[in-house]
Each structure stands twice: as C-alpha cells, then as structure tokens.
Amino acid sequence: MSADRVLLVTGPATGGVAGHVAGLSSGLAELGWDVSVFTSPITATRVTDARVEVVSNWPAGRHNLLASMKTLRRMIGEAGVVHAHGHQAGLLVVLAAATLKQRPPVIVTWHNAVLGSGPKRRALGVAEQIQAKRADLLTGASSDLVARAQELGAKQAELTIVSAEPPQASVDASQIGSELPPRRGPLVLTVSRIAPQKRLDVLVDAAALVAADVLGVQWVVAGDGDLELLDRLEVRRNRANAPVTFLGRREDVASLLAQADVFALASEWEARPLAVQEAMTAGVPVVATRVGGVADLLGDAGVLVGPGSAPALAAAVRDLLTDPARAGEMAERARARVATFPSEGDVTQGWHDRYRRLVAAAVRGR
C-alpha cells in the first residue's frame, strides 16, 4: 500500500463523468500522485495521459466477473486512497474493499440520482445504502444527492463541484452550417445523450410548438446513445413535423455553441450538467428544467421550467428567441456567473487536499 497512489474507479461512461475522471487523473499526476484508473474499455479511451496507468477490466457479465473483481481488489490493496465515481463503481469498490484486512480510505462520488420505481428501485436503494454506510467520504454533485447520502447514514457527506473548462472550437463555425438543413431562422441547441432521463420526447414536442410561432427555427441535438430510443424519437419528430436534427456524437460542441441562439435541456434529472456550464461559458442563453442541481448551477443566469412540460419549455425558448434584449442579458449574466466557478485545476487541488487528509487520518488510526 502506497500513500502516494490514488486509484480512480468508474464504470462505462462517455459523457461528463468520463471527461471529469480523465481530467482529474491527469491533474493528480501533475501534482505528484501515482495515478491508476480502473474502468471499462470505452471509458479508458478518454484517459490519454501517459503518466496514468489504465486498467480496462470492468466486469462485463459473468464470464469475467471474478477475474475483474480480483484485479480491482488487488489495485485497492495497493492504493493509498480509492475514489469511485458513480453508483456502480461505488458499490463494487466498497464490496471489494470490505474483503481486505487492511484497506485504504474509500471515497464515493455520486454524479447522478437513482431514478425509477418498483423492485428495481428498491434494489438500487439498498445499493445506495451500502455505499453510504461503508464509504469514508461520500460526495454528491448536487445538494439533493448530499441530502440523500446523509439520509442513508453516510459517515461524511459533502457537495463536490465538477468543473467545465471552456470548450475549444475544433472547426470553423461557418463549416457547421453545411451539415444542417439550410438555415432560415434561429438555432436552438441541445447537447445530450440519447437516454430516457433526458426527456428528448418533451424536447421534440416543444420544438414543434416553437416552430408554429418562430419562422425558420431549427433545433439540433448533439449526442449519441440508445439507438432504439433514437428511432422512436425520429418517428415522433416526423409525425409532429418538428424541426429537429439529431447530429449524433460530436467533438465540435464549441463550434455548435458559436452558432446557437438558445441552449435547451429537458432532462428529468441532472446534477450540474457540463453541457449547461459550457453553454454559459460560451454566452448562450440557457433554458433548462428545474431538477437536481440545475437551479443551483444557473441561479438567475438562465430560465428554469418544470420537467415534463413541452408547452413550458417551448414558451421559455420562444420568449428568448423573440426578445433579443432579454436573451443578451441572460447571456451576460451566464458569463459573469460561470466566471465565479472553480476551474478544473481548483477542483483537482480540492481532491488532492481531501485525499491527503484522509490518508493522514488512516495512517494515524493504524
């Protein structure tokens, strides 16, 4: 066990969590930590710093579960501190660590809420409780996640911030237009995984309502995910004659933001969505649902609407598109607010300090 070795653990992820772990691992290596990441093959592609050891042996069914857990257990035993990101990773880590005679401090960060109902939700609730009881520190990306951890009896529960660095344009913004239908009006942008939680069905319905009042409006969705859901969304779009284009996964979000007049998010739940932070940084006025940590993130620098309501989302987007002065005011508020957020370096330093504190306490307790 090395006090200077940190093990980061995360499951399959392609969005903000994967980017956060990649940035954190690189930042910690810069601060002198010996960093290892245990993750899935798809997430491993995001961790490109040569100083970071990456083990992509995440369990993928019964055929490699025992071998995967054996590897994870060994890596936990070699670490001075372990930091799991997400519910799956948190559960695996606390269970594996419990089998060690001497284990390092374990931190679990919840980036998302557990949604759903019925037996599955009850089972996931038990998994939450196991993590809360066994982690030395449980952090949440929004205040409701912290409250949930405290409710479940966490030893320590704290709010953590996931930073968003300004996105860098990868292509000239003028080139983006050639990939979209001919532009005859304003552009609304959504950056989102194709997943039920994102409520893109509401977004499609809202786009149809906006199109009835705003001539030539276009709505583009950047992100990939559930292909069956995408098929259903495209059928819904075609039936409603909604001006929505699904672009798939994009690496040029900054270029899309440079063209956008409004950024919109219809999610059922979010913590501190990185896509919203990127829009704020770019000075694009934001309309989002009042869920999770979104209200804390936006403050008065955006427009909040209730979840699940296409008319409410459409009205808020329409108001900004038809009132340039108000949209400009929101954009300036967003830029000013995001300037007060901690940088990626600040976030990494905060974790460095937490790790050192926990490692020192563990050494004293032996």
C-alpha positions as CSV (number, residue, x, y, z in Angstrom):
1,M,0.0,0.0,0.0
2,S,1.5,3.3,-1.1
3,A,0.3,6.6,0.4
4,D,1.0,8.4,-2.8
5,R,-1.0,6.1,-5.0
6,V,-4.6,7.0,-5.9
7,L,-7.0,4.6,-7.6
8,L,-9.9,6.1,-9.6
9,V,-12.7,3.8,-10.5
10,T,-15.5,4.4,-12.9
11,G,-17.8,2.3,-15.0
12,P,-18.8,2.6,-18.6
13,A,-19.2,6.3,-19.4
14,T,-18.8,8.6,-22.4
15,G,-20.1,12.0,-21.2
16,G,-19.3,14.3,-18.4
17,V,-18.2,11.7,-15.8
18,A,-15.7,10.2,-18.2
19,G,-14.3,13.6,-19.0
20,H,-14.1,14.5,-15.3
21,V,-12.2,11.4,-14.4
22,A,-9.8,11.9,-17.4
23,G,-9.1,15.5,-16.3
24,L,-8.8,14.6,-12.7
25,S,-6.4,11.7,-13.3
26,S,-4.1,14.0,-15.4
27,G,-4.3,16.8,-12.8
28,L,-3.4,14.5,-10.0
29,A,-0.4,13.1,-11.9
30,E,0.7,16.7,-12.3
31,L,0.5,17.2,-8.6
32,G,2.8,14.2,-8.0
33,W,0.3,11.4,-7.4
34,D,0.9,7.9,-8.7
35,V,-2.5,7.5,-10.5
36,S,-4.3,4.4,-11.7
37,V,-7.7,4.2,-13.3
38,F,-9.8,1.0,-13.3
39,T,-12.6,1.3,-15.8
40,S,-14.3,0.0,-18.9
41,P,-12.7,-0.2,-22.4
42,I,-15.0,2.6,-23.7
43,T,-14.1,5.0,-20.8
44,A,-10.4,4.0,-21.0
45,T,-10.2,5.8,-24.4
46,R,-10.8,9.1,-22.7
47,V,-7.8,8.7,-20.3
48,T,-4.8,9.7,-22.6
49,D,-2.2,10.9,-20.1
50,A,0.8,8.6,-20.4
51,R,1.6,9.1,-16.7
52,V,-1.7,7.4,-15.7
53,E,-2.0,3.6,-15.5
54,V,-5.3,2.5,-17.1
55,V,-6.7,-1.0,-16.5
56,S,-9.8,-1.6,-18.6
57,N,-11.1,-4.8,-17.0
58,W,-14.5,-3.6,-15.9
59,P,-16.9,-6.6,-15.3
60,A,-19.0,-7.3,-18.4
61,G,-21.2,-10.2,-17.4
62,R,-20.5,-13.4,-15.6
63,H,-17.6,-14.5,-17.8
64,N,-15.1,-12.1,-16.4
65,L,-16.7,-11.0,-13.1
66,L,-14.4,-13.0,-10.8
67,A,-11.2,-12.0,-12.7
68,S,-12.3,-8.4,-12.8
69,M,-13.1,-8.3,-9.0
70,K,-9.8,-10.0,-8.3
71,T,-7.9,-7.3,-10.2
72,L,-9.9,-4.5,-8.5
73,R,-9.3,-5.9,-5.1
74,R,-5.5,-6.1,-5.8
75,M,-5.5,-2.5,-7.0
76,I,-7.4,-1.3,-4.0
77,G,-4.9,-3.0,-1.7
78,E,-2.0,-1.2,-3.4
79,A,-3.6,2.2,-3.2
80,G,-3.3,4.9,-0.5
81,V,-6.8,6.2,-1.3
82,V,-9.6,5.0,-3.6
83,H,-12.1,7.3,-5.3
84,A,-15.1,5.7,-7.0
85,H,-17.2,7.7,-9.4
86,G,-20.9,6.7,-9.9
87,H,-23.2,4.1,-8.2
88,Q,-21.9,1.0,-10.0
89,A,-18.3,1.9,-9.2
90,G,-19.1,2.9,-5.7
91,L,-20.8,-0.5,-4.9
92,L,-18.0,-2.5,-6.5
93,V,-15.3,-0.6,-4.6
94,V,-17.0,-0.8,-1.1
95,L,-17.7,-4.5,-1.5
96,A,-14.2,-5.3,-2.8
97,A,-12.6,-3.2,-0.1
98,A,-14.6,-5.0,2.6
99,T,-12.7,-8.2,1.9
100,L,-9.3,-6.7,2.7
101,K,-7.7,-7.0,6.2
102,Q,-6.3,-3.5,5.8
103,R,-7.9,-1.2,3.3
104,P,-7.3,2.4,2.2
105,P,-9.8,5.2,2.7
106,V,-12.6,5.0,0.2
107,I,-14.4,8.0,-1.4
108,V,-17.6,7.6,-3.5
109,T,-18.9,10.4,-5.6
110,W,-22.4,10.3,-6.9
111,H,-22.8,12.1,-10.2
112,N,-26.4,11.1,-10.8
113,A,-29.6,10.2,-8.9
114,V,-31.1,6.7,-8.9
115,L,-34.4,7.0,-10.8
116,G,-37.2,4.6,-11.4
117,S,-39.7,2.7,-9.2
118,G,-40.8,-0.8,-8.1
119,P,-38.5,-3.7,-7.2
120,K,-35.6,-2.3,-9.3
121,R,-35.7,1.0,-7.4
122,R,-35.8,-0.8,-4.1
123,A,-32.7,-2.9,-5.0
124,L,-30.9,0.2,-6.1
125,G,-31.8,1.9,-2.8
126,V,-30.2,-1.0,-0.9
127,A,-27.0,-0.5,-3.1
128,E,-27.1,3.2,-2.2
129,Q,-27.3,2.4,1.5
130,I,-24.4,0.0,1.3
131,Q,-22.2,2.7,-0.3
132,A,-23.3,5.4,2.2
133,K,-22.6,3.2,5.2
134,R,-19.2,1.8,4.0
135,A,-17.6,4.8,2.3
136,D,-15.3,7.0,4.4
137,L,-16.5,10.0,2.4
138,L,-19.5,10.3,0.1
139,T,-19.7,13.3,-2.1
140,G,-22.6,14.4,-4.4
141,A,-22.6,16.6,-7.5
142,S,-25.8,18.3,-6.3
143,S,-27.3,19.2,-2.9
144,D,-30.1,16.6,-3.2
145,L,-27.5,13.8,-3.6
146,V,-25.7,15.0,-0.5
147,A,-29.0,15.0,1.4
148,R,-29.7,11.5,0.2
149,A,-26.3,10.3,1.4
150,Q,-27.0,11.9,4.8
151,E,-30.4,10.3,5.0
152,L,-28.8,6.9,4.4
153,G,-26.3,7.4,7.2
154,A,-23.1,8.4,5.4
155,K,-20.1,8.9,7.8
156,Q,-19.3,12.1,5.9
157,A,-21.3,13.7,3.0
158,E,-20.2,16.7,1.1
159,L,-21.0,18.7,-2.0
160,T,-18.5,18.4,-4.8
161,I,-18.1,20.5,-7.9
162,V,-17.3,19.1,-11.3
163,S,-15.8,21.9,-13.4
164,A,-16.2,22.6,-17.1
165,E,-13.4,24.1,-19.0
166,P,-14.3,26.4,-21.9
167,P,-14.8,24.1,-25.0
168,Q,-12.4,24.6,-27.8
169,A,-13.7,25.0,-31.3
170,S,-12.3,22.2,-33.4
171,V,-13.6,23.5,-36.8
172,D,-14.6,26.9,-38.1
173,A,-18.2,27.6,-37.1
174,S,-19.1,28.5,-40.7
175,Q,-18.5,24.9,-41.7
176,I,-21.2,23.6,-39.4
177,G,-24.0,25.1,-41.5
178,S,-23.2,22.7,-44.4
179,E,-24.2,19.8,-42.2
180,L,-27.6,21.2,-41.3
181,P,-30.7,22.0,-43.3
182,P,-30.5,25.4,-44.9
183,R,-30.7,27.9,-42.1
184,R,-33.6,30.3,-42.4
185,G,-34.1,31.3,-38.7
186,P,-32.7,30.9,-35.2
187,L,-30.9,27.8,-33.9
188,V,-31.7,26.0,-30.7
189,L,-29.0,23.6,-29.4
190,T,-29.3,20.6,-27.1
191,V,-26.2,18.6,-26.1
192,S,-27.4,15.4,-24.5
193,R,-27.1,11.6,-24.5
194,I,-30.0,9.8,-26.2
195,A,-31.4,8.4,-23.0
196,P,-34.8,8.3,-21.3
197,Q,-33.7,10.5,-18.4
198,K,-33.0,13.3,-20.9
199,R,-36.7,13.5,-21.9
200,L,-36.0,14.2,-25.6
201,D,-39.6,13.3,-26.3
202,V,-40.6,16.5,-24.5
203,L,-38.0,18.4,-26.4
204,V,-39.3,17.2,-29.8
205,D,-42.8,18.2,-28.8
206,A,-41.5,21.6,-27.7
207,A,-39.7,22.1,-31.0
208,A,-43.0,21.6,-32.9
209,L,-44.7,24.2,-30.7
210,V,-41.9,26.7,-31.2
211,A,-41.9,26.2,-34.9
212,A,-45.6,27.3,-35.0
213,D,-44.6,30.7,-33.8
214,V,-41.0,31.3,-34.8
215,L,-40.3,31.3,-38.6
216,G,-37.5,29.1,-39.7
217,V,-36.4,27.9,-36.3
218,Q,-34.1,24.8,-36.2
219,W,-33.3,22.6,-33.2
220,V,-30.3,20.4,-33.2
221,V,-29.4,17.6,-30.8
222,A,-25.7,16.6,-30.4
223,G,-25.1,13.3,-28.7
224,D,-25.4,9.5,-29.1
225,G,-26.8,6.7,-27.0
226,D,-29.9,4.5,-27.1
227,L,-30.5,3.6,-30.8
228,E,-34.0,2.2,-30.2
229,L,-35.0,5.4,-28.4
230,L,-33.5,7.4,-31.2
231,D,-35.7,5.6,-33.7
232,R,-38.8,6.3,-31.7
233,L,-37.8,10.0,-31.3
234,E,-37.3,10.3,-35.1
235,V,-40.8,8.8,-35.7
236,R,-42.2,11.3,-33.1
237,R,-40.4,14.2,-34.8
238,N,-41.7,13.2,-38.3
239,R,-45.3,12.9,-37.0
240,A,-45.1,16.3,-35.3
241,N,-43.3,17.9,-38.2
242,A,-40.8,19.2,-35.6
243,P,-37.7,20.9,-37.0
244,V,-35.2,18.7,-35.0
245,T,-32.0,17.3,-36.4
246,F,-30.2,14.6,-34.5
247,L,-26.5,15.0,-35.2
248,G,-25.1,12.1,-33.2
249,R,-21.9,12.3,-31.1
250,R,-19.9,15.5,-31.7
251,E,-16.4,16.6,-30.8
252,D,-17.1,20.2,-32.0
253,V,-19.5,21.4,-29.3
254,A,-17.8,24.8,-29.2
255,S,-18.5,25.3,-32.9
256,L,-22.1,24.4,-32.4
257,L,-22.4,26.8,-29.5
258,A,-20.9,29.5,-31.6
259,Q,-24.0,29.3,-33.9
260,A,-26.6,28.7,-31.3
261,D,-29.2,31.4,-30.2
262,V,-30.5,29.4,-27.2
263,F,-29.4,26.2,-25.4
264,A,-32.2,24.0,-24.1
265,L,-32.2,21.0,-21.8
266,A,-35.4,19.0,-20.9
267,S,-33.9,16.4,-18.5
268,E,-35.9,14.6,-15.8
269,W,-32.8,14.9,-13.5
270,E,-29.3,16.5,-13.7
271,A,-26.7,17.3,-11.2
272,R,-24.5,20.1,-12.6
273,P,-24.6,19.3,-16.3
274,L,-21.4,20.1,-18.0
275,A,-23.2,20.9,-21.2
276,V,-25.1,23.8,-19.4
277,Q,-21.8,25.1,-18.0
278,E,-20.3,25.1,-21.5
279,A,-23.2,27.0,-22.8
280,M,-23.0,29.5,-20.0
281,T,-19.2,29.9,-20.7
282,A,-20.0,30.5,-24.4
283,G,-22.6,33.1,-23.6
284,V,-25.5,31.2,-25.0
285,P,-28.8,31.8,-23.0
286,V,-30.0,28.7,-21.3
287,V,-33.5,27.2,-20.8
288,A,-33.4,24.1,-18.5
289,T,-35.6,22.1,-16.2
290,R,-35.7,22.8,-12.5
291,V,-34.4,19.5,-11.4
292,G,-31.5,18.3,-9.2
293,G,-28.6,20.8,-9.1
294,V,-29.6,22.8,-12.2
295,A,-31.2,25.7,-10.2
296,D,-28.0,26.0,-8.1
297,L,-26.0,26.0,-11.2
298,L,-27.9,28.6,-13.2
299,G,-29.1,30.9,-10.4
300,D,-30.7,33.9,-12.2
301,A,-28.5,33.4,-15.2
302,G,-31.0,31.2,-17.1
303,V,-34.6,30.3,-17.4
304,L,-36.0,27.4,-15.4
305,V,-39.1,25.4,-16.3
306,G,-40.9,22.4,-14.7
307,P,-39.9,19.0,-16.0
308,G,-42.1,17.0,-18.4
309,S,-43.9,20.0,-19.9
310,A,-43.4,20.7,-23.6
311,P,-45.6,23.8,-23.5
312,A,-43.5,25.3,-20.7
313,L,-40.2,24.5,-22.4
314,A,-41.5,25.9,-25.7
315,A,-42.7,29.1,-24.1
316,A,-39.4,29.8,-22.5
317,V,-37.4,29.1,-25.6
318,R,-39.8,31.2,-27.7
319,D,-39.6,34.1,-25.3
320,L,-35.8,34.2,-25.6
321,L,-35.8,33.8,-29.4
322,T,-38.3,36.7,-29.8
323,D,-36.7,39.0,-27.2
324,P,-33.0,39.6,-28.2
325,A,-32.5,42.1,-25.4
326,R,-33.6,39.6,-22.7
327,A,-31.5,36.9,-24.4
328,G,-28.5,39.1,-24.4
329,E,-29.0,40.0,-20.7
330,M,-29.2,36.2,-19.8
331,A,-26.0,35.6,-21.8
332,E,-24.1,38.3,-19.9
333,R,-25.4,37.0,-16.6
334,A,-24.3,33.5,-17.5
335,R,-20.8,34.6,-18.4
336,A,-20.5,36.5,-15.2
337,R,-21.8,33.6,-13.1
338,V,-19.6,31.0,-14.7
339,A,-16.5,33.2,-14.1
340,T,-17.0,32.6,-10.4
341,F,-17.0,28.8,-10.8
342,P,-13.8,26.8,-9.8
343,S,-11.5,25.8,-12.6
344,E,-10.5,22.2,-13.3
345,G,-7.2,23.0,-11.5
346,D,-9.2,24.2,-8.5
347,V,-11.3,21.1,-8.4
348,T,-8.2,18.9,-8.7
349,Q,-6.5,20.7,-5.9
350,G,-9.6,20.3,-3.7
351,W,-9.4,16.5,-4.3
352,H,-5.7,16.5,-3.6
353,D,-6.3,18.1,-0.2
354,R,-9.2,15.7,0.6
355,Y,-7.0,12.7,-0.3
356,R,-4.1,13.9,1.9
357,R,-6.4,14.5,4.8
358,L,-8.0,11.0,4.6
359,V,-4.7,9.2,4.1
360,A,-3.2,11.0,7.1
361,A,-6.2,10.0,9.2
362,A,-5.9,6.4,8.1
363,V,-2.2,6.3,9.0
364,R,-2.9,7.7,12.4
365,G,-5.6,5.1,13.0
366,R,-3.4,2.1,12.3
